[in-house]
Amino acid sequence: MSELVHQYAPRAQFIPFHKREQRWSVLVCHRRAGKTVSAVNDLIAQALHTEKKHARYAYIAPLYSQAKSIAWDYLLQYTVGLRTYVNVSELTVELFNGSRIRLYGGDNPDALRGIYLDGVVLDEPAQMKPRLWTEILLPLLSDRKGFAVFIGTPSGKNSFYQTVQLAKANPHEWYVLELKASESKIIDDEELARLKFQMDEDEYLQEFECSFTAAIKGSYYGKALNAAESRLLESIPTDPLRPVHTALDLGFRDDCAGWMWQRTPAGVDYVRAFSISGYAVPDIHSLLLENGHTGDLYLPHDAMARSMQTGRSVMEQFVSMGHRPRLVGRLTVQDGIQAVRQHISDKGVRFSLEGCREGIEAIRQYQREWNEQTGAFSQAPKHDWTSHYADALRYAALSIRPPKAAAPATTIKAVPRVVEIPKLTLEGLWESNKRTPTYERV
């Protein structure tokens, strides 16, 4: 694009991006390169110069709070003199030509349904549910031939990595910009040396050298999944003669995630993973049947709690619909995480990418919470969109290979000691009756 926002002076590294002709773009940039500023200004420039009436544009961050803290100030700063309306509660700006730019959070994909878009920026899409793009945003762009820009920093071979590979394979449709700190010169060498000295190697390579192969810091299952790469198959057909079992995680606010699998002579095949929200038990029942569930249904212990709305527990509701629900054994989260690691490492465990892609992505991203105050990872997992998938897989792993039963309690057996009674006298009987049997542990 030849004309940009008048308050914005783009860095030289981003000028080719603003002048691109491709409909789709992906920017893989090191930290502090300025990708968010460039992307927001690109939205503004597109909104200013469009010939479409009532054009609509969106910037999406993983969380709504992130969108507000990261991009809202930029949007206000660079639309001074260009806007006629600001809605702070909806994070929306309207320009003088009627175009609107709005900020969203990717944590609630269904909130985007029903609108249309002429352009969208996805900031750190690897931290969003993959279906946000394929099931929701892509259709919103289709009728008005809208554009999309994916911006981010690598975090393992996730959905963002897949997007980059797709873009590189289709240069006529995709514009690709890769900025490594060692090459962009946006951060001087002396400062990079300081950063490299204070960061561990994987962290530096990921954040500043744009490495997709560096280990994700704090990831619980990243190494196990990398080792299991050959068992992540594009498609695994289900065997109609074998039952399909399901493990569910029933989260707060009606969030639900599940993994579906079949036992095979070689081990276990995961054929489907899903995450839904706002579904009642009858809806989940229908979803299970639609996806071929025919076997056992494994539920966490909170499925026994009765609902104030229905007066029945989730387990009771599933029983009334003909299921055979089973409660998963209680185990600490940390012990369950270790069980999943061992489960993924089992050579007989395979995953269907076709049916489990989003679930696998969630498992790869599942990580410990970073504590800013202590400067260290906490023992507790980070709670985000990956959590329900991770919990459901934990229930599946514990159901398929439950922990060894605890050793039986030590048997206590009463063994009366033989008491020799001397002479049968009143005094002797009195002393004898005061004695009590003793017990021995066997």
Secondary structure, DSSP 4 states (H G I P E B T S, - for coil): -----TT----GGGHHHHT---SEEEEEE-TTS-HHHHHHHHHHHHHHH--STT-EEEEEESSHHHHHHHHHHHHHHTTTTTEEEEETTTTEEEETTS-EEEEEETT-GGGGTT---SEEEEESGGGS-THIIIIIIHHHHHTTT-EEEEEE---SSSHHHHHHHHHHH-TTTEEEEEE-HHHH-SS-HHHHHHHHHHS-HHHHHHHHS--SSSPPTTBSSHHHHHHTGGGEES-----TTS--EEEEEE-GGG-EEEEEEEE-SSSEEEEEEEEESS--HHHHHHHHHHTT--S-EEE-GGGGSBPTTTSSBHHHHHHHTT--EEEPPP--HHHHHHHHHHHHH-TTEEEEHHHHHHHHHHHHH-BEEEETTTTEEEEEEP-STHHHHHHHHHHHHHHHSPPPPPPPPPPEEE-PPP----S--HHHHHHHHH----EEE-
